[in-house]
Amino acid sequence: MDQISRIGMDTSKHIFQLHGVNAAEEPILRRKLRRKDMIAFFERLAPTRVAIEACGASHHWARLLCNLGHEVQLIAPQLVKPYVKRGKNDAADAEALCEAMSRPTMRFVPVKSAEQQAALMLIGLRDRLIRNRTQIVNAIRGYAAEFGITAAQGIAHVAALLARIQADEALPPLARELFTLQAVEYEQVQAKIAAIDAKLVAWHRADPCSRRLAQIPGIGPVGSAMLIMKTPSPEAFRSGRQFAAWIGLTPRDHSTAGKVRLGVITRAGDEALRRVLVVGATAIVRRVREGRCGWGLAAWVKQLLQRKAPKLVAVALANKLARIAWKMMMTGETYAGGRTPAAECAL
């Protein structure tokens, strides 16, 4: 009875709290370890099941423990929270993890490889650089407006704005110098984004599934790469609807007493993946409204636009795109939903 059957492990930067139970569900392990002692402890331990709260670093620990012969299961934080009895501390979290992993209906997060995490880092770095570029452009536009120099919105007009600033002899010397510094910073960020985009396109072209997903109108290379990177195990979902629900594109359910009450979308899951699908769907809706898209579902989009707002139609279309992508990832099929090529309706 003293054999540990499963362990819940609450992780942090330096301190790790363990909670283990035996086959009779009796707690026989309550221990706090420092980071340097973790590997030595699990090397001496017989192979067992270990639950860790899913986060970026948890995949690293999962790979290490799997190499030692243990079975590691990652659980999303929102699924662990209901099992915390009272209060919030490391011991309570570890106990909640140990309890949550024993539930027969519990859902687990697949462990990512180091290569998959590196690909996700590529997406994260690209998002951060784009945010930095937006901040720089907004600062340039704001400062230029203080001197009476304005330009149309959009990245495409930034170069013309900088040229006008450079040619304006009425600007004070200090302002001209500071505008030059911001222009140099903008060019550096642009160069970094171009380099990251080149790496992303190379990754996309090297992955057969990503190339197939790019055939879906509204997805494009960036969207298809993100779908593959952020969904390493599509077989974990029972259906396309469950996949769309995981992304957060399904209505929130408030039903009770037999009355069905559906609200706005849940916005659960990965925000970046949901955003790229909605943006792609918005581009499709705009082209359908302009009569410039002959995609297979254009008729369905037109009918929906007659009774729903364009933004609602875009979200509904993003839901459908997610389901199509899941089906293609599961079956290995190519897209055959219409005659319009992806380049016409993609981002």
RODO-2510 file (C-alpha; in nm, 4 decimals, decimal comma):
residues 347
     n   res          X          Y          Z
     1     m     0,0000     0,0000     0,0000
     2     d     0,3000     0,2295     0,0295
     3     q     0,3608     0,2216    -0,3460
     4     i     0,2820     0,5596    -0,5027
     5     s     0,0167     0,5261    -0,7717
     6     r     0,0094     0,8873    -0,8922
     7     i     0,1625     1,2257    -0,8114
     8     g     0,0386     1,5801    -0,8553
     9     m     0,3239     1,8272    -0,9009
    10     d     0,2845     2,2035    -0,8668
    11     t     0,5717     2,3762    -1,0442
    12     s     0,7336     2,7167    -1,0089
    13     k     1,0695     2,8722    -1,0849
    14     h     1,2566     2,7267    -0,7860
    15     i     1,0144     2,5319    -0,5607
    16     f     0,8160     2,2191    -0,6611
    17     q     0,5401     2,0777    -0,4397
    18     l     0,4529     1,7071    -0,4681
    19     h     0,1391     1,5283    -0,3533
    20     g     0,1212     1,1514    -0,4004
    21     v    -0,1363     0,8843    -0,3142
    22     n    -0,1298     0,5052    -0,3094
    23     a    -0,3755     0,2578    -0,4623
    24     a    -0,6119     0,3096    -0,1654
    25     e    -0,6228     0,6859    -0,2372
    26     e    -0,4353     0,7590     0,0870
    27     p    -0,1885     1,0512     0,0802
    28     i     0,1600     0,9090     0,1344
    29     l     0,3723     1,1838    -0,0214
    30     r     0,3685     1,5520     0,0699
    31     r     0,7040     1,6957    -0,0151
    32     k     0,8597     2,0225    -0,1248
    33     l     1,1641     2,0069    -0,3518
    34     r     1,4002     2,2637    -0,4903
    35     r     1,4686     2,2720    -0,8629
    36     k     1,8141     2,1154    -0,8328
    37     d     1,6723     1,8131    -0,6434
    38     m     1,3891     1,7325    -0,8852
    39     i     1,5688     1,5001    -1,1256
    40     a     1,7466     1,3076    -0,8494
    41     f     1,4138     1,2422    -0,6738
    42     f     1,2373     1,1070    -0,9822
    43     e     1,5415     0,8997    -1,0839
    44     r     1,5074     0,7045    -0,7576
    45     l     1,1273     0,6780    -0,7871
    46     a     0,9636     0,3796    -0,9562
    47     p     0,7774     0,4679    -1,2785
    48     t     0,4475     0,6325    -1,1937
    49     r     0,1863     0,8760    -1,3271
    50     v     0,2619     1,2443    -1,2756
    51     a     0,0215     1,5342    -1,3345
    52     i     0,1497     1,8861    -1,4036
    53     e    -0,0461     2,2034    -1,4700
    54     a    -0,0062     2,2889    -1,8390
    55     c     0,2156     2,5870    -1,9175
    56     g     0,5157     2,6590    -2,1364
    57     a     0,7762     2,5178    -1,8954
    58     s     0,5646     2,2140    -1,8056
    59     h     0,6375     2,0583    -2,1462
    60     h     1,0093     2,0695    -2,0636
    61     w     0,9559     1,8874    -1,7337
    62     a     0,7205     1,6411    -1,9016
    63     r     0,9880     1,5471    -2,1560
    64     l     1,2488     1,5025    -1,8814
    65     l     1,0232     1,2842    -1,6649
    66     c     0,9112     1,0767    -1,9646
    67     n     1,2775     1,0029    -2,0384
    68     l     1,3033     0,8669    -1,6832
    69     g     1,0173     0,6235    -1,7471
    70     h     0,7300     0,8136    -1,5870
    71     e     0,3913     0,8804    -1,7478
    72     v     0,3287     1,2561    -1,7484
    73     q    -0,0152     1,4103    -1,8029
    74     l    -0,0605     1,7848    -1,8465
    75     i    -0,3891     1,9414    -1,7334
    76     a    -0,5174     2,2857    -1,8279
    77     p    -0,5281     2,5214    -1,5243
    78     q    -0,9015     2,5926    -1,5604
    79     l    -0,9741     2,2206    -1,5272
    80     v    -0,7692     2,1906    -1,2079
    81     k    -0,9228     2,4875    -1,0247
    82     p    -1,2523     2,3120    -0,9270
    83     y    -1,0532     2,0527    -0,7303
    84     v    -0,8821     2,3074    -0,5036
    85     k    -1,0655     2,2632    -0,1727
    86     r    -1,0010     2,5974    -0,0072
    87     g    -0,7352     2,8642    -0,0208
    88     k    -0,4542     2,8931    -0,2700
    89     n    -0,1113     2,7518    -0,1943
    90     d     0,1330     2,5093    -0,3517
    91     a     0,0227     2,2116    -0,1415
    92     a    -0,3444     2,2646    -0,2264
    93     d    -0,2618     2,2986    -0,5960
    94     a    -0,0567     1,9771    -0,5969
    95     e    -0,3378     1,7904    -0,4210
    96     a    -0,5906     1,9270    -0,6708
    97     l    -0,3717     1,8079    -0,9595
    98     c    -0,3477     1,4623    -0,8070
    99     e    -0,7261     1,4473    -0,7691
   100     a    -0,8040     1,5920    -1,1144
   101     m    -0,5891     1,3393    -1,2989
   102     s    -0,7887     1,0509    -1,1450
   103     r    -1,1166     1,1609    -1,3074
   104     p    -1,2145     0,9318    -1,5975
   105     t    -1,3484     1,2218    -1,8058
   106     m    -1,0486     1,4511    -1,7522
   107     r    -0,8950     1,6015    -2,0669
   108     f    -0,5185     1,6235    -2,0965
   109     v    -0,2866     1,8470    -2,2984
   110     p    -0,0497     1,6631    -2,5368
   111     v     0,3185     1,7043    -2,4518
   112     k     0,4973     1,9142    -2,7129
   113     s     0,8404     1,8298    -2,8453
   114     a     1,1279     2,0778    -2,8333
   115     e     1,0916     2,1343    -3,2092
   116     q     0,7213     2,2151    -3,1717
   117     q     0,7956     2,4652    -2,8962
   118     a     1,0628     2,6271    -3,1124
   119     a     0,8067     2,6698    -3,3904
   120     l     0,5635     2,8273    -3,1437
   121     m     0,8403     3,0632    -3,0336
   122     l     0,8608     3,1767    -3,3963
   123     i     0,4917     3,2751    -3,3880
   124     g     0,5271     3,4475    -3,0505
   125     l     0,8291     3,6477    -3,1623
   126     r     0,6472     3,7582    -3,4775
   127     d     0,3470     3,8797    -3,2739
   128     r     0,5728     4,0764    -3,0390
   129     l     0,7587     4,2435    -3,3252
   130     i     0,4314     4,3418    -3,4926
   131     r     0,3121     4,4959    -3,1653
   132     n     0,6404     4,6865    -3,1382
   133     r     0,6026     4,8120    -3,4944
   134     t     0,2498     4,9307    -3,4234
   135     q     0,3698     5,1197    -3,1168
   136     i     0,6481     5,2893    -3,3122
   137     v     0,4179     5,3858    -3,5999
   138     n     0,1566     5,5269    -3,3631
   139     a     0,4244     5,7304    -3,1856
   140     i     0,5570     5,8699    -3,5158
   141     r     0,2075     5,9593    -3,6353
   142     g     0,1213     6,1242    -3,3020
   143     y     0,4379     6,3333    -3,2863
   144     a     0,4065     6,4298    -3,6533
   145     a     0,0499     6,5501    -3,5969
   146     e     0,1797     6,7879    -3,3294
   147     f     0,3752     6,9635    -3,6057
   148     g     0,0870     6,9621    -3,8528
   149     i     0,2046     6,6624    -4,0571
   150     t    -0,0605     6,3943    -4,1095
   151     a    -0,0892     6,0840    -4,3270
   152     a    -0,3406     5,8126    -4,4052
   153     q    -0,3622     5,5175    -4,1719
   154     g    -0,1843     5,1919    -4,2456
   155     i     0,1686     5,0583    -4,2612
   156     a     0,1799     5,1244    -4,6359
   157     h     0,1745     5,5019    -4,5741
   158     v     0,4497     5,5145    -4,3110
   159     a     0,7336     5,5462    -4,5635
   160     a     0,5657     5,8471    -4,7287
   161     l     0,5093     6,0062    -4,3870
   162     l     0,8760     5,9673    -4,2941
   163     a     0,9791     6,1172    -4,6279
   164     r     0,7572     6,4210    -4,5683
   165     i     0,9002     6,4639    -4,2196
   166     q     1,2533     6,4455    -4,3545
   167     a     1,1769     6,7065    -4,6216
   168     d     1,0075     6,9538    -4,3852
   169     e     1,2608     7,2295    -4,3189
   170     a     1,0326     7,4028    -4,0669
   171     l     1,0836     7,1333    -3,8051
   172     p     1,3114     7,2203    -3,5110
   173     p     1,6524     7,0475    -3,5221
   174     l     1,5757     6,8450    -3,2072
   175     a     1,2470     6,7168    -3,3545
   176     r     1,4201     6,6181    -3,6785
   177     e     1,6836     6,4275    -3,4834
   178     l     1,4236     6,2407    -3,2770
   179     f     1,2168     6,1576    -3,5846
   180     t     1,5319     6,0142    -3,7422
   181     l     1,5900     5,7918    -3,4390
   182     q     1,2337     5,6623    -3,4589
   183     a     1,2674     5,6039    -3,8339
   184     v     1,5821     5,3957    -3,7755
   185     e     1,4016     5,1949    -3,5059
   186     y     1,1093     5,1393    -3,7425
   187     e     1,3384     5,0121    -4,0189
   188     q     1,5117     4,7751    -3,7774
   189     v     1,1819     4,6264    -3,6640
   190     q     1,0681     4,5942    -4,0255
   191     a     1,3872     4,4030    -4,1099
   192     k     1,3357     4,1677    -3,8147
   193     i     0,9749     4,1022    -3,9170
   194     a     1,0864     4,0267    -4,2729
   195     a     1,3441     3,7767    -4,1426
   196     i     1,0878     3,6064    -3,9174
   197     d     0,8358     3,5940    -4,2039
   198     a     1,0967     3,4257    -4,4234
   199     k     1,1570     3,1594    -4,1571
   200     l     0,7814     3,1128    -4,1147
   201     v     0,7259     3,0699    -4,4887
   202     a     1,0156     2,8208    -4,5048
   203     w     0,8608     2,6212    -4,2191
   204     h     0,5211     2,6340    -4,3939
   205     r     0,6630     2,5074    -4,7248
   206     a     0,8451     2,2226    -4,5522
   207     d     0,5270     2,0931    -4,3852
   208     p     0,2866     1,9058    -4,6176
   209     c    -0,0153     1,9487    -4,3893
   210     s     0,0445     2,3227    -4,3606
   211     r     0,0559     2,3512    -4,7390
   212     r    -0,2763     2,1686    -4,7659
   213     l    -0,4436     2,3889    -4,5058
   214     a    -0,3263     2,7002    -4,6917
   215     q    -0,5594     2,5982    -4,9753
   216     i    -0,8579     2,6892    -4,7567
   217     p    -0,9767     3,0426    -4,8442
   218     g    -0,9120     3,2848    -4,5597
   219     i    -0,6374     3,0767    -4,3985
   220     g    -0,3158     3,1542    -4,5886
   221     p     0,0406     3,0514    -4,4929
   222     v     0,0378     3,2224    -4,1521
   223     g    -0,2964     3,0750    -4,0500
   224     s    -0,2100     2,7257    -4,1696
   225     a     0,1261     2,7317    -3,9913
   226     m    -0,0392     2,8448    -3,6684
   227     l    -0,3018     2,5692    -3,6936
   228     i    -0,0304     2,3044    -3,7242
   229     m     0,1952     2,4539    -3,4560
   230     k    -0,0781     2,5067    -3,1980
   231     t    -0,2601     2,1776    -3,2697
   232     p     0,0075     1,9077    -3,2610
   233     s    -0,2533     1,6359    -3,1834
   234     p    -0,5800     1,6977    -3,3744
   235     e    -0,6872     1,3423    -3,2931
   236     a    -0,7418     1,4558    -2,9332
   237     f    -1,0672     1,6175    -3,0486
   238     r    -1,3728     1,4012    -3,1176
   239     s    -1,5191     1,6334    -3,3806
   240     g    -1,4706     1,9580    -3,5656
   241     r    -1,7202     2,1246    -3,3321
   242     q    -1,5096     2,0299    -3,0292
   243     f    -1,2058     2,1723    -3,2062
   244     a    -1,3906     2,5005    -3,2745
   245     a    -1,5037     2,5052    -2,9113
   246     w    -1,1427     2,4597    -2,7971
   247     i    -1,0476     2,7687    -2,9992
   248     g    -1,3391     2,9595    -2,8433
   249     l    -1,5565     3,0067    -3,1520
   250     t    -1,8734     2,8418    -3,0209
   251     p    -2,1548     3,0182    -2,8271
   252     r    -2,1481     3,0287    -2,4506
   253     d    -2,4172     2,7996    -2,3096
   254     h    -2,6531     2,9370    -2,0401
   255     s    -2,9202     2,6682    -2,0786
   256     t    -3,1255     2,5450    -1,7832
   257     a    -3,4577     2,3697    -1,7149
   258     g    -3,4805     2,2546    -2,0743
   259     k    -3,4494     2,6090    -2,2117
   260     v    -3,1642     2,6606    -2,4552
   261     r    -2,9924     2,9954    -2,4088
   262     l    -2,6860     3,0638    -2,6173
   263     g    -2,4765     3,3768    -2,5697
   264     v    -2,1661     3,5234    -2,7286
   265     i    -1,8666     3,3092    -2,8185
   266     t    -1,6693     3,1752    -2,5244
   267     r    -1,3326     3,3195    -2,6369
   268     a    -1,1674     3,0227    -2,4733
   269     g    -0,8417     2,8716    -2,5922
   270     d    -0,5650     3,0378    -2,7858
   271     e    -0,6348     3,4035    -2,8642
   272     a    -0,3825     3,4300    -3,1488
   273     l    -0,5246     3,1287    -3,3324
   274     r    -0,8807     3,2557    -3,2905
   275     r    -0,7780     3,6013    -3,4117
   276     v    -0,6129     3,4766    -3,7320
   277     l    -0,9223     3,2697    -3,8178
   278     v    -1,1600     3,5611    -3,7558
   279     v    -0,9421     3,8015    -3,9554
   280     g    -0,9319     3,5570    -4,2448
   281     a    -1,3083     3,5096    -4,2286
   282     t    -1,3552     3,8881    -4,2218
   283     a    -1,1570     3,9151    -4,5454
   284     i    -1,3831     3,6527    -4,7024
   285     v    -1,6988     3,8344    -4,5901
   286     r    -1,5709     4,1639    -4,7297
   287     r    -1,4998     4,0094    -5,0689
   288     v    -1,8372     3,8348    -5,0779
   289     r    -2,0135     4,1637    -5,0038
   290     e    -1,8167     4,3254    -5,2867
   291     g    -1,9012     4,0393    -5,5234
   292     r    -1,5344     3,9509    -5,5738
   293     c    -1,5296     3,5994    -5,4283
   294     g    -1,6644     3,2872    -5,5967
   295     w    -1,5751     3,0555    -5,3111
   296     g    -1,7885     2,7444    -5,2569
   297     l    -1,9598     2,8822    -4,9440
   298     a    -2,0143     3,2304    -5,0873
   299     a    -2,3883     3,1604    -5,1257
   300     w    -2,4113     3,0565    -4,7592
   301     v    -2,2285     3,3742    -4,6541
   302     k    -2,4625     3,5900    -4,8648
   303     q    -2,7719     3,4328    -4,7073
   304     l    -2,6307     3,4840    -4,3595
   305     l    -2,5497     3,8492    -4,4357
   306     q    -2,9176     3,9134    -4,5107
   307     r    -3,0147     3,8537    -4,1461
   308     k    -2,6923     3,8943    -3,9470
   309     a    -2,4333     4,1675    -3,8995
   310     p    -2,1064     4,1243    -4,0936
   311     k    -1,9022     4,0721    -3,7769
   312     l    -2,1326     3,7932    -3,6603
   313     v    -2,1093     3,6329    -4,0033
   314     a    -1,7296     3,6530    -3,9863
   315     v    -1,7249     3,4680    -3,6529
   316     a    -1,9646     3,2037    -3,7861
   317     l    -1,7442     3,1615    -4,0923
   318     a    -1,4329     3,1346    -3,8714
   319     n    -1,6074     2,8516    -3,6869
   320     k    -1,6685     2,6748    -4,0175
   321     l    -1,3078     2,7302    -4,1289
   322     a    -1,1847     2,5730    -3,8051
   323     r    -1,4007     2,2661    -3,8628
   324     i    -1,2776     2,2319    -4,2216
   325     a    -0,9167     2,2605    -4,1046
   326     w    -0,9669     1,9936    -3,8365
   327     k    -1,1210     1,7551    -4,0898
   328     m    -0,8307     1,8054    -4,3298
   329     m    -0,5744     1,7521    -4,0521
   330     m    -0,7459     1,4286    -3,9478
   331     t    -0,8027     1,2760    -4,2909
   332     g    -0,5108     1,4157    -4,4919
   333     e    -0,7507     1,5335    -4,7630
   334     t    -0,6960     1,8373    -4,9828
   335     y    -0,9400     2,1258    -4,9942
   336     a    -1,2112     2,0912    -5,2583
   337     g    -1,4753     2,3362    -5,1417
   338     g    -1,4947     2,5645    -5,4419
   339     r    -1,3318     2,6809    -5,7616
   340     t    -1,1755     3,0028    -5,6275
   341     p    -0,8027     2,9611    -5,5492
   342     a    -0,6821     3,0400    -5,1998
   343     a    -0,4813     3,3414    -5,3181
   344     e    -0,8004     3,5218    -5,4185
   345     c    -0,9668     3,5044    -5,0790
   346     a    -0,6744     3,4492    -4,8388
   347     l    -0,5102     3,7050    -4,6167
***
